Amino acid sequence: MTTPLFLLRCLEIGLSIGDLDFVTIGLVLDIWTEKSNDDVKYQRLAGQAEFDKF
């Protein structure tokens, strides 16, 4: 990943340059990945019973 690409990812998730003092590269990538998954529709969501088994 290049620096411009990293800064683009930060811009896409709404982070400012000042915010970068408080986050890691990995956290930025995790947030960006989760943001891209926001529109995914799952066929089945886990319920309380599945969480209890976990």
C-alpha positions as CSV (number, residue, x, y, z in Angstrom):
1,M,0.0,0.0,0.0
2,T,1.3,3.4,-0.9
3,T,1.1,6.5,1.2
4,P,-1.4,8.2,-1.2
5,L,-3.6,5.1,-1.2
6,F,-3.5,5.0,2.6
7,L,-4.5,8.7,2.8
8,L,-7.3,8.0,0.3
9,R,-8.6,5.2,2.6
10,C,-8.5,7.6,5.6
11,L,-10.4,10.2,3.6
12,E,-13.0,7.7,2.6
13,I,-13.8,6.8,6.2
14,G,-13.7,10.4,7.4
15,L,-10.4,10.5,9.3
16,S,-8.4,13.7,9.4
17,I,-4.6,14.0,9.5
18,G,-4.9,14.8,13.3
19,D,-6.9,11.6,13.8
20,L,-4.0,9.5,12.5
21,D,-2.1,10.2,15.8
22,F,-4.6,8.0,17.5
23,V,-5.1,5.0,15.1
24,T,-2.9,2.4,13.6
25,I,-2.6,1.4,9.9
26,G,-4.4,-1.9,10.8
27,L,-7.3,-0.1,12.4
28,V,-7.7,2.2,9.4
29,L,-7.8,-0.8,7.1
30,D,-10.3,-2.7,9.4
31,I,-12.6,0.3,9.5
32,W,-12.4,0.7,5.7
33,T,-13.1,-3.0,5.2
34,E,-16.1,-2.9,7.5
35,K,-17.4,0.2,5.8
36,S,-17.3,-1.6,2.5
37,N,-19.3,-4.5,4.1
38,D,-22.1,-2.2,5.3
39,D,-24.3,-2.9,2.3
40,V,-24.0,-6.7,2.4
41,K,-27.3,-8.4,3.1
42,Y,-26.9,-11.7,4.9
43,Q,-29.3,-14.5,4.3
44,R,-29.5,-15.4,8.0
45,L,-28.4,-13.5,11.1
46,A,-27.2,-15.1,14.3
47,G,-29.7,-15.1,17.2
48,Q,-29.1,-15.3,21.0
49,A,-29.0,-19.1,20.8
50,E,-26.0,-19.0,18.4
51,F,-24.2,-16.5,20.5
52,D,-24.8,-18.6,23.6
53,K,-23.3,-21.6,21.8
54,F,-20.3,-19.5,20.8
